[in-house]
């Protein structure tokens, strides 16, 4: 039998990673769009790319100041071209990176030419090679982004200016309207009261000659005149609420609610009402106007629970997002939720005069006062299932 013999294979030489020629490395650097240089631990420039050289010449620099072999750190510290704008800042950041005090450095700076505006972002990133420390210095052109930010800022400023102007116009119009309402209401009170006074005189003089139908007609006239006088009084009250100067201070709403309840307590005579007062916050506001808010809300709760033998009225609060939400809840007749938007309007009523007396201005006053305190109002309710009125006040800023 024949045997085959293999020749021993010679050992293979270890594979070596290919190395790029210096020209290829330079070509790779030149392909980078951003302005790039590599410096050693002392800040001396070892190599730069084409964009660096173009930027250097365009901004008054030279090979002696910013070319290979020059010390970029020293040029920045001295604020020489093309580092006149950002020099000292970049020098401090570059030095911190080169000595190992910072992992990297980044800053934005303007570099405007006579014919155009430009902004750049400089990034300094360290790296190690053979135990020696080096860093890349890269300048990125961010002019387009800056121009976009400036345009956006200008637009925001323009919008803010328009909003301020329109807000001032609305305030002026509101003040003029409030003054007009006050003046007209004041002028209307005299003739209305004359009507009622002369009608009462006429009734007294002609009482013996009046028929039952005559007396009924006079009662209708007297009731209508009285209602008109009440509406005028409410308009004057709304005008005063709108024009009164607010005296802001820290207000304990628990005390305000107790005072309001005491003021309207005569309306509860002969009633069985369970009164529940829970914890209430301290807010910034005018105590007299806030008392008027709760007199209106509690008065409504008393009025619209009048049909219950045993009524319940509850006042409480809960924290909201940057605000305190205070509620007044009752178990009265409630209201149809589809008409909620009418609740806080002037002379808006959801119940007939035969069922509940009123002008329909109380909640309008509540809304105006709360809004002047920077707050908001709303309500929930259902027919026969009671109602809950909410007022939200901004939380006071933290002390200090």
Secondary structure, DSSP 8 states (H G I E B T S, - for coil): ---------------------HHHHHHHHHH-SSEEEEE-TT-BEEEE-HHHHHHHHHTT--HHHHSTTSBHHHHHHHT-TTSTTTHHHHHHHHHHHHTTS-SEEEEEEE--BTTB--EEEEEEEEEEETTEEEEEEEEEE-HHHHHHHHHHHHHHHHHHHHHHHHHHHHHHHHHHHHHHHHHHHHHHHHHHHHHHHHHHHHHHHSGGG--HHHHHHHHHHHHHHHHHHHHHHHHHHHHHHHHS----EEEEHHHHHHHHHHHHGGGGTT-EEEEEE----EEEE-HHHHHHHHHHHHHHHHHHTTT-SEEEEEEEEEE-SSEEEEEEEE-S----GGGGGGTTSTT--SS-TTTS---S-HHHHHHHHHHHTT-EEEEEE-TTS-EEEEEEEE------
